[in-house]
Structure formats: structure tokens, C-alpha cells
Amino acid sequence: MGSASYALCYLAINFILQYFTAPRMRRLGSEHGYLTQADFFAERYRSPLLGRVVAIVGAVFLLPYLQLQITGLGLIVQLATGSRTGGNLSMILATVLTVGFVLWSGIRGVARVAYLKDALMVVGLLVLFIGVAISVKGGIGGLFETVRDTRPDLLTLDQKGYDSTFFVSAVIISGIGGGLGTMAHLWPPVLAARSGRALRSNAIWLPLYQIALGIPVIVGFAGILMVSPHSPGNAVALTLAGQTLPGWLVGVVAVAAASAAMVPSAAIIVGISSLLSRNVLSVRSERTQLRTNHVCAVGAAALALCLGLSRPDLLANLLLLTFGGLSQLAPAITMGLARKVRLDAIPALLGILTGVAVLTWLTFGNVDLGTMDPGLVALLPNLVVTGVAQLVVRTRTSREESGGVPGKRVGVA
């Protein structure tokens, strides 16, 4: 039940933020010709350097998310083939197919296939839900009664490593990351939207669409009763599908799951390659930019594949790492969305670098934070450094003005 509460709270925060921020992002993009998230930073703060730094941060922290999708594809093919050794080969094949799809169709093709992906995902979830309901003694009601009697701890937030502190901090950092436009691969669809009204309509309908998240929660409870304790935790849903459904329906679930992983993978690859080719390498020729974009797409996918082959575990932690890292952009995005930007480029840059550095130290330095999300902890020094640096810059500007030197908003070349 903790996962369900987490999902609902995340959706609420994400909806509120997206409803107000996405139309503003689109309007600014239309006025100034943004193609990427980093374009927003470079223009609003008059700092190409800040744009480059944001592009690098965005590309780096999208890689764990891409790794998560590729690892999931490997698990799906293992289900479909019944092979214990086919996971690595399937990840390689899925990566090749995804890259080929991106190079052939681009962002418009990804957007079109997304409709099919959504339909397949809903069908796959319903098929799996029905299979579980038929297979579990007493149906869904009996399932919850059994969980209540045998594992009541799963119906609370009081579990080792997943207590209320974990869920509250994870909800906050995920809501900030998803609702304030920190994820670079989501900017192209926002910038290409027909109107701000269309974006608000999408924000309204998205929570209803996410009601389907209740099905994986039920499937997880069923897995506790029906799947061997020695089975990999990341493969519970797919293993349960193989145990409860006939072969042809397992194929339906596998296709749905594969599409649910491949389409986001393609969007992430497009987001990373666009940031690197346009904002880091600063290629302006359209033909050269296209070729560079293709090279960056292949390189990003290959790197994520290597990470997936070497560390296929801890999928949920990968997603939280992405949210935690990209949320360090949130303060500067919020200030940049204002009618008049009152934050200077140098404080924004210092805050982002501080947040990323602290998050890296907390994540890979084995710092014990209990169950608190490190991304949320890293956001605090980010805000402090941003505020102090802005105070210093404003004080310096005021002194220059009082000495007869015209002050201006500080940029970074």
C-alpha cells in the first residue's frame, strides 16, 4: 500500500506543477525558438556556459533512466524465450532496435508510436490482472485477506528501508523532478505542443490514466504468495504472467511490456543526443548537427547498455537517482519561468554544481542518511549556495551602481 500512496501523492504534485509550468515553458519556447531544455537556460540567463553545464547534467542523469528501460527489456525477452542466459543478448538486440528506430523516425515517430504503446500497456495490465484474479484463491478479495493475515507489514509504511521518511522524501523529489520540467527528454513534446490549453488538458487526464498503477500493486501482492522467494525481485510481474497465463497471452503481456520500455528509451535517447549535439558541441550546421545527433544517440545507448550489462539490479534506485540529479535544476528553472528573471547566471550555476556534487558524494560515498532520499538532501545546499551567491552578486552590483557604474544582471560567457 505504500507504493500506491507514493504513486498517488506523486501524481498530485506532478499534476499541480505541470498544469502551471508546462504552458509557460511552451510559450517561452515559441517566443525564443527553444529546441532543448538547455536552450531555456542559455537564453533566460544569457549564459551559453550555463546552458552547456545543464546539458551535461541532463545527459548524465538521464543515463540511469535509460539503463532502467534497457534492463527491463532484457527481463521481458527472458520471459518470452524462457532462457536464463538470453537477458544480455536481448538487451543488446533491444538497444540496437531502439537506436535504429530513433535514427529512422526521430521525435515525431516516437510520439506517434506512443499512442500504440499506451494502448498495449493498458491491455497488458488488464490481461495480467484477470490472470491473477482467476489464479488466486478467493479472487482479489481473498488475495488482500491473505496478505493481511500473513504479511500485514506490507499494508503499512513501516518496513525496513521503506518507511514513511523514504516515501515522503521520494514523493517530494519525484514530484519536483517530474513537475518542474527537470527531465530534458520531456521538453521537446512540451515545446512542440499545439497550445498551452492542450498541455493543461493532458495534465488533467494524466492522473486518470495512471489509475492503472493499482494493477502492478495487486500483482506485487500476488507475487508474494505465488512466486518463489528466490526469484529476482525485478522480474516478479513477468514471472507471475508466465505462471498464470497461457502462452499466447504471455506474448501479449510481453509485447505490451516491451513497448512500454522501448518508447521511453527512444525519447530519452533523443533527449540526450539533442542536448549533446546542440548545446555541448554547439553544432549549428543542420546537416552536421543531424550527423552529430546520430553519433550521440548511438553513444548514449551504448553507454547505457554497458551500465545495464554490468549492473542490472536496483532498478527503482536508478529512477530515484535520475530524479534526484535532475531536481538540482529545479530552483533555476523556477526562477527562469518568472516574467523577469531575478536570479543571475553565476548563482544558478554554483547552486546546480553544488547540488550535483553533494548528491554524487551522498550516493557513491556510502554516506548513511537512513531512508532519506539523497536528492532531497542535496537540494538544500543547492538552495543555500544559490541564495548566498545571489546576495553577494547583488551586493556587488549595488556598490557598482552607488559608485556610478551601471549595474546589470550577471551572465556567464
Sequence and secondary structure as in RCSB ss.txt:
>XXXX:A:sequence
MGSASYALCYLAINFILQYFTAPRMRRLGSEHGYLTQADFFAERYRSPLLGRVVAIVGAVFLLPYLQLQITGLGL
IVQLATGSRTGGNLSMILATVLTVGFVLWSGIRGVARVAYLKDALMVVGLLVLFIGVAISVKGGIGGLFETVRDT
RPDLLTLDQKGYDSTFFVSAVIISGIGGGLGTMAHLWPPVLAARSGRALRSNAIWLPLYQIALGIPVIVGFAGIL
MVSPHSPGNAVALTLAGQTLPGWLVGVVAVAAASAAMVPSAAIIVGISSLLSRNVLSVRSERTQLRTNHVCAVGA
AALALCLGLSRPDLLANLLLLTFGGLSQLAPAITMGLARKVRLDAIPALLGILTGVAVLTWLTFGNVDLGTMDPG
LVALLPNLVVTGVAQLVVRTRTSREESGGVPGKRVGVA
>XXXX:A:secstr
 HHHHHHHHHHHHHHHHHHHHHHHHHHHHHHHT  SHHHHHHHHTT HHHHHHHHHHHHHHHHHHHHHHHHHHHH
HHHHHH  SSHHHHHHHHHHHHHHHHHHHHHHHHHHHHHHHHHHHHHHHHHHHHHHHHHHSTTHHHHHHHHHHHH
 GGGGSS STT SHHHHHHHHHHHHHHHHTT  GGGHHHHHT S HHHHHHHHHHHHHHGGGGHHHHHHHHHHHH
HS TTS GGGHHHHHHHHHS HHHHHHHHHHHHHHHHHHHHHHHHHHHHIIIIIIS   SHHHHHHHHHHHHHHH
HHHHHHHHHH    HHHHHHHHHHHHGGGHHHHHHHTSSS  S HHHHHHHHHHHHHHHHHHHHTT   TTS HH
HHHHHHHHHHHHHHHHHHHHHHHHHHHTT         
